């Protein structure tokens, strides 16, 4: 498992993350098997959110965090050996966002209780709040850091300007920005290739302007969620008849490198010099193992470009 820089902290983290959004329906034994497969693959980074599990029958906010902790029963030493990341900011009734001091602090404390831990390694703001007051966020981050409850802070789905706005008041480094990214859902990357080409859809700026480059300049680690999803709210592209050229190229490379096609999809993201982490959403241990093989798979430049071109993006 290859490591990447952890923001501007000087430390490193694995470039593949195990996402825990879909574990509510799993038994304790199945959650333990998923955890064990991740650890054996070299993954010690686990992604949560207060929202995960809220709409599960009989569930609610913090359900996935609680299921994770109850199933694993980690000892203090085992807890120290992993990174626990969670997110806050989405409210469901009515649906919206809340980055106020009171909400951030209360949610973080409920996550601590659900995860049965004294501290969170990372807390992310889980989508932009149009009504955000940076001073409120800064006060919440300061309190959580000084009390030892949260060690690092980041955001999710934020544009460069939204991060700059937070940084007017927040003094802690923004270590991560979790964004949707896959070979097909790759405008964040593709728009740079089509710069100054007005006739191409890829040339349209959809991320506030150069989010990937901004992250590299600012020392922010990007985390790619839904790495196998075709586009927002749709199914996976792997094996999909809607992407025959892409799947043919993925299958060719999978045969060349002797890996599962999922590993090629992961490798396309991890090959990027931005040092992006891939957040896996699968709850199948064998798929975690297969996908993790893409962590340090050395795609050539030609192979990387052949994949984004086969996905339908413009490579002028």
Buried (B, 14 or more C-beta within 10 A) or exposed (E): BBBBBBBEBEEEBBBBBBBBBBBBEBEEEBBBBBBEBBBEBBBBBBBBBBBBBBEBEEBEBBBBBBBBBEBBEBEEEEBEEBBBBBBBBBBEEEEEBBBBBEBBBBBBBBBBEBBBBEBBBBBBBBBBBEEBBBEBBBBBBBBBBEEEBBBBBBBBBBBBEBBBBBBEBBEBBBBBBBBBBBBBBBBBBBBBBBEEEEEBBBBEEEBBEBBBEBBBEBBBBBBBBBBBBBBEEEEBBBEBEEBEEBBEBBBBBBEEBEBBBBBBBBBBBBBBEBBBBBBBBBBBBEBBBBBBBBBBBEBEEEBBBBBBBBBBBBEE
